[in-house]
Amino acid sequence: MPMLNEADSIETALVPLQSLRAQHLSAQVEVIVVDGGSGDDSVRIAKPLADRVLSSPPGRARQMNLGAQHASAPALLFLHADSLLPEGAVEQITHALIHHAWGRFDIALSGRSRWLPVVSWMMNQRSRLTGIATGDQGMFVSTASFKAVEGFPEQPLMEDIALAERLKQVSRPACLTAKVISSGRRWDQFGAWKTIRLMWRLRYRYWRGVSATQLAKEYRDAR
């Protein structure tokens, strides 16, 4: 789990994972949090709720790669600090990885906007159609496959899409219908349709070859 100034939400994200740590000790379920230099109480809050809290220069791809390097299990799950797993997630991931190298869950965005169910549906359908997943869908992958594709490219935006493109060369994703609950704060704060237009425009430009560095700047400027 990458983290940066998440003191308000990190406890909410980590507390539900404690039962997984207790139930699956023999299966090497471990929670690794990688902090990107938080200036709040994120690290203090996370330490008693994780097996490891690592420090890294900021950058989600860099942080997640570092966490993967320190993991000992045969499968990796990358979970955002504002996302909650569905019931039975470990069992579903284990079963899915029998026939797939990687996969993701469906997503349900939580928040105030009445458009969030529509946005969630669109994200899930787009993912099934394209075989591309995003980080807020709870991406999981066998450790061997993650290493084979050399992990996340260390770029400031679209690192999840870039990883999905790499993993598609290994296999199609397992698209699990169980839902990760992820925060819709981005859509609430900036407006649902404005955010949809922005993200589709950025993804189109990324597909056309615009650098992730340039797109990250445009994303910051648009917020």
C-alpha positions in Angstrom: 0.0 0.0 0.0 1.6 3.3 -1.0 1.0 6.2 1.4 1.5 9.9 1.4 -0.1 12.2 4.0 -3.0 9.8 4.6 -3.3 10.3 8.4 -7.1 10.9 8.0 -7.7 7.6 6.2 -4.9 5.2 6.7 -6.3 3.6 9.9 -9.6 3.0 8.1 -7.8 1.3 5.3 -5.6 -0.9 7.5 -7.9 -2.0 10.3 -10.0 -4.3 8.0 -6.8 -6.0 6.9 -5.9 -7.2 10.4 -8.2 -10.2 10.2 -6.4 -11.3 7.0 -3.1 -11.1 8.8 -4.5 -13.3 11.6 -6.4 -15.8 9.5 -3.7 -16.4 6.9 -0.4 -16.5 8.7 0.5 -19.8 7.2 -0.2 -18.4 3.7 2.3 -15.5 4.3 -0.3 -12.8 4.1 1.5 -9.6 5.1 0.7 -6.0 5.0 3.5 -3.7 3.7 3.0 0.1 3.7 5.4 2.3 1.8 5.5 5.9 2.9 6.6 8.5 0.4 7.7 11.1 2.9 4.5 12.0 4.8 4.6 15.2 6.8 1.6 14.2 9.0 1.0 11.3 11.5 0.6 8.6 8.7 3.6 6.6 9.7 2.8 6.6 13.4 -0.7 5.4 12.7 0.3 2.8 10.2 3.2 1.1 12.2 1.1 -1.0 14.6 -1.3 -2.0 11.8 1.3 -3.3 9.2 4.0 -5.9 9.1 6.3 -3.4 7.7 6.3 0.4 7.1 9.0 1.3 4.6 10.3 4.7 3.6 10.7 5.7 -0.1 11.1 8.9 -2.2 7.6 10.0 -3.3 6.1 8.4 -6.4 3.4 5.7 -6.3 5.2 3.4 -8.8 8.5 3.7 -6.9 6.8 3.1 -3.6 4.9 0.0 -4.9 8.0 -1.5 -6.5 9.8 -1.1 -3.2 7.0 -2.8 -1.3 7.1 -5.7 -3.8 10.8 -6.1 -3.3 10.3 -6.7 0.4 7.3 -9.1 0.0 7.8 -12.8 0.5 4.5 -14.2 -0.7 3.9 -15.8 -4.2 1.3 -13.2 -5.0 1.1 -9.4 -4.7 -1.9 -7.1 -4.2 -1.5 -3.4 -4.7 -4.2 -1.5 -2.7 -4.6 2.2 -2.5 -4.8 3.9 0.9 -8.4 4.9 0.3 -9.7 1.5 -0.8 -11.3 -1.4 1.0 -11.2 -5.1 -0.1 -14.3 -7.2 -0.5 -15.0 -10.2 1.7 -13.0 -13.3 0.7 -10.5 -11.3 -1.2 -7.5 -13.6 -0.4 -9.4 -16.7 -1.5 -10.6 -15.1 -4.7 -7.1 -13.9 -5.6 -5.6 -17.3 -4.9 -8.2 -19.0 -7.1 -7.9 -16.4 -9.9 -4.1 -16.8 -10.1 -4.4 -20.5 -10.9 -5.5 -19.6 -14.4 -4.3 -16.0 -14.8 -1.1 -14.2 -14.2 -2.9 -11.2 -12.8 -6.2 -9.5 -12.3 -8.3 -6.9 -10.6 -11.6 -6.5 -8.8 -14.6 -4.5 -9.9 -14.9 -1.1 -8.3 -17.6 0.8 -6.4 -16.8 4.4 -5.8 -18.1 5.9 -2.6 -18.9 9.5 -2.1 -21.5 12.2 -2.5 -22.0 12.5 -6.2 -25.0 10.7 -7.6 -23.0 9.9 -10.7 -20.5 7.7 -8.9 -22.4 4.4 -9.6 -22.4 5.4 -13.3 -18.7 6.1 -13.2 -18.0 2.8 -11.4 -20.0 0.9 -14.0 -18.2 2.6 -16.8 -14.8 1.8 -15.3 -15.7 -1.8 -14.9 -17.0 -2.2 -18.4 -14.0 -0.4 -19.9 -11.7 -2.7 -18.0 -13.4 -5.8 -19.3 -13.4 -4.5 -22.8 -9.8 -3.4 -22.9 -8.1 -5.8 -20.4 -6.6 -2.7 -18.7 -7.0 -2.1 -15.0 -6.3 0.9 -12.8 -4.8 1.0 -9.3 -8.0 1.8 -7.5 -9.4 -1.6 -8.7 -7.1 -3.5 -6.4 -4.7 -5.0 -9.0 -3.1 -8.3 -8.1 -0.4 -10.4 -9.8 1.8 -13.4 -9.2 5.1 -12.4 -7.9 6.8 -14.3 -10.7 4.9 -12.4 -13.4 5.5 -9.1 -11.7 9.2 -9.7 -11.7 9.1 -11.0 -15.3 7.7 -7.7 -16.6 10.0 -5.7 -14.3 7.3 -4.2 -12.2 5.8 -0.7 -12.4 7.6 1.7 -14.8 8.7 4.5 -12.5 6.7 7.3 -14.1 4.6 10.0 -12.4 1.2 9.0 -13.9 -0.4 6.1 -15.7 1.9 3.6 -14.0 -1.0 1.3 -13.4 -2.0 1.3 -17.0 1.6 0.8 -18.1 1.8 -2.2 -15.8 -1.4 -3.6 -17.2 -0.1 -3.3 -20.7 3.0 -5.2 -19.8 1.0 -7.9 -18.0 -1.4 -8.3 -21.0 1.5 -9.8 -22.8 1.5 -12.6 -20.3 -2.2 -13.2 -20.0 -5.6 -11.5 -20.0 -6.6 -10.3 -16.5 -9.0 -12.1 -14.2 -11.9 -9.6 -13.9 -13.4 -10.4 -10.5 -17.0 -9.2 -9.9 -16.5 -8.7 -6.2 -16.1 -5.0 -5.6 -13.3 -2.9 -4.0 -14.8 0.1 -2.4 -12.7 3.1 -3.3 -13.1 6.8 -2.4 -14.8 9.0 -5.0 -13.3 12.1 -3.4 -11.7 13.1 -6.7 -15.0 13.1 -8.5 -16.7 14.8 -5.5 -14.1 17.6 -5.3 -13.7 18.4 -9.0 -17.1 17.3 -10.4 -17.9 13.9 -11.9 -18.1 14.7 -15.6 -15.2 17.2 -15.5 -13.1 14.4 -13.9 -14.3 11.8 -16.5 -13.4 14.2 -19.4 -10.0 14.9 -17.9 -9.1 11.3 -17.3 -10.3 10.1 -20.7 -8.3 13.0 -22.4 -5.2 12.1 -20.5 -5.5 8.4 -21.3 -6.1 9.2 -25.0 -3.0 11.4 -25.1 -1.0 8.7 -23.3 -2.1 6.2 -25.9 -1.0 8.7 -28.5 2.5 8.7 -27.0 2.5 11.9 -24.8 5.0 11.4 -21.9 3.7 10.6 -18.5 5.7 13.5 -17.1 3.8 16.0 -19.4 0.5 14.4 -18.5 1.2 14.5 -14.8 1.8 18.3 -15.2 -1.5 18.7 -17.1 -3.3 16.7 -14.4 -1.9 18.9 -11.6 -2.7 22.1 -13.5 -6.3 20.9 -14.1 -7.1 20.2 -10.5 
